[in-house]
Amino acid sequence: MTERASGETDLIKLYSQRILALTTEMPLTERLATPDATVRRRAPLCGSTVTLDVTLEDGRVTGYGQDVKACALGQAAAAIVGGAVIGRDHAELVQARDQLRAMLAQDGPVPEAPFEGFEVLRPAREYRNRHASILLAIEAVTQAVEEAEAQRSAAG
């Protein structure tokens, strides 16, 4: 098998049926009418983008809406975030973000529940050029919660 054919086979394996299924089952794709914060992030290498809205109550995410324009890996990651984000506070989101980064960059363990669905993206650790797209949604929601909390603190 040629090196190119081997690389294509690896990429096909990476886009497993589980990952592709997540892209078609993305939750919370309606943007919020009156969010506490909105964040748009873009992965410069591939051009993937995510725009998301959050509402908070008592420091926990109570509303979430996302518009995702990304590769299958970025969409799968956004689907996992969308399925787990309601009820989470900033500390839980930071933990999930940091655990996902470690899983991808350092072959760390799968993030803890309720973000254990990121396990499906473990094969992507070998594709560093895809990491930014995978991290978009969790980084964006973490930033949105920070911004919403900062606005609440500033308002009084």
C-alpha positions as CSV (number, residue, x, y, z in Angstrom):
1,M,0.0,0.0,0.0
2,T,1.3,3.4,-0.8
3,E,1.9,6.0,1.8
4,R,-1.0,8.1,0.4
5,A,-3.4,5.2,0.4
6,S,-2.4,4.4,4.0
7,G,-3.1,8.0,5.0
8,E,-6.5,8.0,3.3
9,T,-7.4,4.7,5.1
10,D,-6.4,6.3,8.4
11,L,-8.6,9.3,7.7
12,I,-11.6,7.1,6.7
13,K,-11.2,5.3,10.0
14,L,-11.0,8.6,11.8
15,Y,-14.4,9.6,10.4
16,S,-16.1,6.6,12.0
17,Q,-19.8,6.0,11.9
18,R,-20.2,7.2,15.5
19,I,-18.6,10.5,14.6
20,L,-20.7,10.9,11.5
21,A,-23.8,10.0,13.5
22,L,-23.1,12.8,16.0
23,T,-23.0,15.3,13.1
24,T,-26.5,14.5,12.1
25,E,-27.8,14.5,15.7
26,M,-26.5,17.9,16.9
27,P,-28.6,19.2,19.7
28,L,-29.5,22.8,20.5
29,T,-29.0,24.3,17.1
30,E,-31.4,27.2,17.6
31,R,-29.8,30.4,18.5
32,L,-31.1,32.1,21.7
33,A,-33.2,35.3,21.3
34,T,-31.9,37.0,24.5
35,P,-28.6,35.4,25.5
36,D,-26.5,36.5,28.4
37,A,-23.4,36.1,26.1
38,T,-22.6,35.2,22.5
39,V,-19.2,34.0,21.3
40,R,-18.0,33.3,17.8
41,R,-14.8,31.4,17.4
42,R,-12.9,30.3,14.3
43,A,-10.2,27.8,13.7
44,P,-7.8,29.6,11.4
45,L,-6.2,26.5,9.8
46,C,-9.4,24.9,8.5
47,G,-11.9,27.8,8.7
48,S,-14.3,26.0,11.0
49,T,-16.5,28.3,13.0
50,V,-18.9,28.1,15.9
51,T,-21.2,30.8,17.1
52,L,-23.0,30.1,20.3
53,D,-25.3,31.8,22.9
54,V,-25.7,31.0,26.6
55,T,-28.0,32.0,29.4
56,L,-27.0,31.5,33.0
57,E,-28.8,31.2,36.3
58,D,-27.0,30.9,39.5
59,G,-23.7,30.4,37.6
60,R,-25.1,27.4,35.6
61,V,-25.9,27.2,31.9
62,T,-29.7,27.2,31.5
63,G,-29.9,28.0,27.8
64,Y,-27.6,27.2,24.9
65,G,-27.8,27.6,21.2
66,Q,-25.2,26.9,18.6
67,D,-24.5,27.5,14.9
68,V,-21.7,25.2,13.8
69,K,-19.9,25.4,10.4
70,A,-17.1,22.8,10.8
71,C,-15.7,19.6,9.6
72,A,-17.2,16.4,10.9
73,L,-14.8,16.3,13.9
74,G,-15.7,19.9,14.9
75,Q,-19.4,19.1,14.4
76,A,-19.1,15.9,16.5
77,A,-17.4,17.8,19.3
78,A,-20.1,20.5,19.2
79,A,-22.8,17.8,19.4
80,I,-21.1,16.4,22.5
81,V,-20.9,19.8,24.1
82,G,-24.5,20.6,23.2
83,G,-25.6,17.3,24.8
84,A,-23.8,18.0,28.0
85,V,-23.7,21.7,28.6
86,I,-27.1,22.4,30.3
87,G,-26.7,22.6,34.0
88,R,-22.9,23.0,33.9
89,D,-21.0,25.7,35.7
90,H,-17.8,27.5,34.6
91,A,-15.5,25.2,36.6
92,E,-17.0,22.0,35.0
93,L,-16.6,23.5,31.5
94,V,-13.0,24.5,32.2
95,Q,-12.3,21.0,33.4
96,A,-13.8,19.4,30.3
97,R,-11.9,21.8,28.1
98,D,-8.6,21.1,29.8
99,Q,-9.2,17.3,29.8
100,L,-10.1,17.4,26.1
101,R,-6.9,19.3,25.3
102,A,-4.9,16.8,27.3
103,M,-6.6,13.9,25.6
104,L,-5.7,15.3,22.2
105,A,-2.3,16.7,22.8
106,Q,-0.8,14.4,25.5
107,D,-2.9,11.2,25.1
108,G,-4.5,11.9,28.4
109,P,-7.6,10.2,29.7
110,V,-11.1,10.8,28.3
111,P,-12.9,13.8,29.9
112,E,-15.1,13.0,32.9
113,A,-18.9,12.7,32.7
114,P,-20.9,14.3,31.4
115,F,-18.3,14.9,28.7
116,E,-17.1,11.3,28.3
117,G,-18.6,11.4,24.8
118,F,-15.4,13.0,23.6
119,E,-13.9,9.5,23.7
120,V,-15.1,9.1,20.1
121,L,-12.6,11.7,19.1
122,R,-9.6,10.0,20.7
123,P,-8.3,8.8,17.2
124,A,-8.0,12.5,16.2
125,R,-5.1,13.0,18.6
126,E,-2.7,11.9,15.8
127,Y,-4.1,14.7,13.5
128,R,-2.9,17.9,15.2
129,N,-4.3,20.0,12.4
130,R,-7.8,19.0,13.5
131,H,-7.4,19.8,17.2
132,A,-8.5,23.4,16.8
133,S,-11.8,22.5,15.2
134,I,-12.5,19.8,17.8
135,L,-11.8,22.4,20.6
136,L,-14.0,25.2,19.1
137,A,-17.3,24.5,20.9
138,I,-15.9,23.7,24.4
139,E,-13.5,26.8,24.2
140,A,-16.4,29.0,23.0
141,V,-18.8,27.9,25.7
142,T,-16.2,28.4,28.4
143,Q,-15.5,31.9,27.1
144,A,-19.3,32.7,26.8
145,V,-19.8,31.7,30.5
146,E,-16.9,33.8,31.5
147,E,-18.3,36.8,29.6
148,A,-21.8,36.3,31.0
149,E,-20.5,36.1,34.5
150,A,-18.3,39.2,34.0
151,Q,-21.3,41.2,32.7
152,R,-23.4,40.2,35.7
153,S,-20.6,41.2,38.1
154,A,-20.2,44.5,36.3
155,A,-23.9,45.2,36.4
156,G,-24.1,44.9,40.1
